[in-house]
Amino acid sequence: MKSNKIFDFETASDEECQKLGKKLLEGKISISQWKKILKHLKNKKEKWSEEDAIKIIKNMEILSCDIYLRRVDYRTYWGKTLLHMAKFIPIKGSLNYRILYALIKSQIDEEKEKPLKKVNSYIMFRIAERSKYLNRKDKRIYKPLKKKVLKTIENDDEMKKWYYYLFY
């Protein structure tokens, strides 16, 4: 990454996040450049809105698809930033639950019980994974949201394939 342009997690598309992940994986972005990209998210003077935090968390998870297991050096900074962004999700629960909530909100319209636009398979996988590791308190909080997610999946042919992953 030769330019000094900060990657914009707020407006980046899924494809742009995947491209950045591939660059990280291939070593085209140094640790110092990576820190600079993430520092922008952590050092913003005003608070992030819930909507922006949801978009950023979703995009960070998409980016992690390529770096999560293979680049621990990059993942450390990614994880700290992800936890920082979860603080801007104004709901009760642990940071893990807040991240799960943000991922669900990035894919599903709770009110209409319909998926939003195109569902991202990797995000659905991360929702399934994060929902398995909730503590007792978070599991109680998650029950009503889980019912809405289930209803959405039941009502949408495209999402039916995720039923097994999310609930077994």
C-alpha positions as CSV (number, residue, x, y, z in Angstrom):
1,M,0.0,0.0,0.0
2,K,2.0,2.9,-1.3
3,S,-0.3,5.8,-0.7
4,N,-0.9,7.5,2.7
5,K,-4.6,7.3,2.2
6,I,-6.3,5.8,5.2
7,F,-8.6,2.9,4.4
8,D,-12.2,4.0,5.0
9,F,-14.0,1.2,6.9
10,E,-17.1,3.3,7.1
11,T,-17.8,3.3,3.3
12,A,-15.8,0.4,2.0
13,S,-17.6,-2.4,0.1
14,D,-17.2,-6.1,1.0
15,E,-14.9,-6.5,-2.0
16,E,-12.7,-3.6,-0.9
17,C,-12.3,-5.2,2.5
18,Q,-11.5,-8.5,1.0
19,K,-8.8,-6.8,-1.2
20,L,-7.3,-5.2,1.9
21,G,-7.3,-8.5,3.6
22,K,-5.4,-10.1,0.7
23,K,-2.9,-7.3,0.7
24,L,-2.3,-7.9,4.4
25,L,-1.9,-11.6,3.9
26,E,0.6,-11.1,1.0
27,G,2.7,-8.7,3.1
28,K,2.0,-5.7,0.8
29,I,1.0,-3.7,3.9
30,S,3.5,-3.3,6.7
31,I,2.6,-3.5,10.4
32,S,3.3,0.2,10.7
33,Q,0.9,1.0,7.8
34,W,-1.7,-1.4,9.4
35,K,-1.4,0.4,12.7
36,K,-1.9,3.7,11.0
37,I,-5.1,2.4,9.3
38,L,-6.5,1.2,12.6
39,K,-5.3,4.2,14.6
40,H,-7.7,6.3,12.6
41,L,-10.6,4.3,14.0
42,K,-9.4,4.4,17.6
43,N,-8.4,8.1,17.7
44,K,-11.5,9.7,16.3
45,K,-12.3,12.7,18.5
46,E,-16.1,12.4,18.5
47,K,-18.0,9.2,19.3
48,W,-18.8,6.8,16.5
49,S,-22.5,6.4,15.8
50,E,-24.1,3.0,16.2
51,E,-24.7,2.8,12.5
52,D,-21.0,3.6,11.7
53,A,-19.8,1.2,14.3
54,I,-22.0,-1.6,12.9
55,K,-20.6,-1.0,9.4
56,I,-17.0,-0.9,10.6
57,I,-17.4,-4.1,12.7
58,K,-18.9,-5.9,9.7
59,N,-16.1,-4.7,7.4
60,M,-13.4,-5.6,9.9
61,E,-14.9,-9.1,10.2
62,I,-14.9,-9.4,6.3
63,L,-11.3,-8.3,6.3
64,S,-10.4,-10.9,8.9
65,C,-11.5,-13.7,6.7
66,D,-8.1,-13.6,5.0
67,I,-5.9,-12.7,8.0
68,Y,-7.5,-14.3,11.0
69,L,-5.6,-17.6,11.3
70,R,-2.5,-16.9,9.2
71,R,-1.4,-13.4,10.3
72,V,-1.4,-13.3,14.1
73,D,0.8,-10.2,14.1
74,Y,-1.9,-8.3,12.2
75,R,-4.7,-9.9,14.1
76,T,-3.6,-8.5,17.4
77,Y,-4.2,-4.9,16.3
78,W,-7.4,-5.9,14.5
79,G,-8.8,-7.5,17.6
80,K,-8.1,-4.5,19.8
81,T,-9.7,-2.2,17.3
82,L,-12.7,-4.5,17.0
83,L,-13.3,-4.5,20.7
84,H,-12.9,-0.7,20.8
85,M,-15.6,-0.3,18.1
86,A,-17.9,-2.6,20.1
87,K,-18.0,0.0,22.8
88,F,-20.1,2.2,20.5
89,I,-22.9,-0.4,20.3
90,P,-25.3,1.0,23.0
91,I,-26.8,-2.3,24.3
92,K,-26.4,-4.4,27.4
93,G,-24.0,-7.3,27.2
94,S,-20.4,-8.2,26.8
95,L,-18.2,-6.9,24.0
96,N,-18.6,-10.3,22.3
97,Y,-22.4,-9.9,22.4
98,R,-22.2,-6.3,21.1
99,I,-20.1,-7.6,18.1
100,L,-22.6,-10.4,17.5
101,Y,-25.4,-7.8,17.6
102,A,-23.6,-5.5,15.2
103,L,-23.0,-8.4,12.8
104,I,-26.7,-9.4,12.9
105,K,-27.8,-5.8,12.4
106,S,-25.5,-5.7,9.3
107,Q,-27.4,-8.6,7.7
108,I,-30.9,-8.5,9.0
109,D,-33.7,-5.9,9.4
110,E,-35.1,-6.8,12.7
111,E,-38.3,-4.8,12.3
112,K,-39.3,-6.3,8.9
113,E,-37.7,-9.7,9.7
114,K,-36.0,-9.7,6.3
115,P,-32.4,-9.8,5.2
116,L,-30.7,-6.6,4.2
117,K,-29.6,-6.5,0.5
118,K,-27.2,-9.3,-0.2
119,V,-26.3,-11.5,2.8
120,N,-22.5,-12.1,3.2
121,S,-21.7,-15.7,3.8
122,Y,-18.6,-15.0,5.9
123,I,-20.6,-12.7,8.2
124,M,-23.3,-15.3,8.7
125,F,-20.5,-17.8,9.6
126,R,-19.1,-15.3,12.1
127,I,-22.6,-14.8,13.6
128,A,-22.9,-18.6,14.0
129,E,-19.5,-18.8,15.6
130,R,-19.9,-15.8,18.0
131,S,-23.4,-17.0,19.1
132,K,-21.8,-20.3,20.3
133,Y,-19.5,-18.6,22.7
134,L,-21.8,-16.3,24.6
135,N,-21.8,-16.4,28.4
136,R,-24.9,-17.2,30.4
137,K,-26.0,-13.5,30.8
138,D,-25.5,-12.8,27.0
139,K,-27.4,-16.0,26.1
140,R,-30.4,-14.7,28.0
141,I,-30.1,-11.3,26.4
142,Y,-29.7,-13.0,23.0
143,K,-33.0,-15.1,23.1
144,P,-35.4,-12.4,21.7
145,L,-32.9,-11.4,19.0
146,K,-32.3,-15.1,18.2
147,K,-36.0,-15.5,17.6
148,K,-36.1,-12.7,15.2
149,V,-33.1,-14.1,13.4
150,L,-34.8,-17.5,13.2
151,K,-38.0,-15.9,11.9
152,T,-36.0,-14.1,9.2
153,I,-34.2,-17.2,8.2
154,E,-37.5,-19.2,8.0
155,N,-39.0,-16.5,5.8
156,D,-36.1,-16.2,3.3
157,D,-35.1,-19.0,0.9
158,E,-31.6,-17.6,0.5
159,M,-31.0,-17.6,4.3
160,K,-32.5,-21.0,5.0
161,K,-29.1,-22.7,4.6
162,W,-27.9,-20.8,7.7
163,Y,-30.5,-22.4,10.0
164,Y,-28.3,-25.4,10.8
165,Y,-25.2,-23.3,11.4
166,L,-26.9,-20.8,13.7
167,F,-29.0,-23.1,15.8
168,Y,-27.1,-26.4,16.1
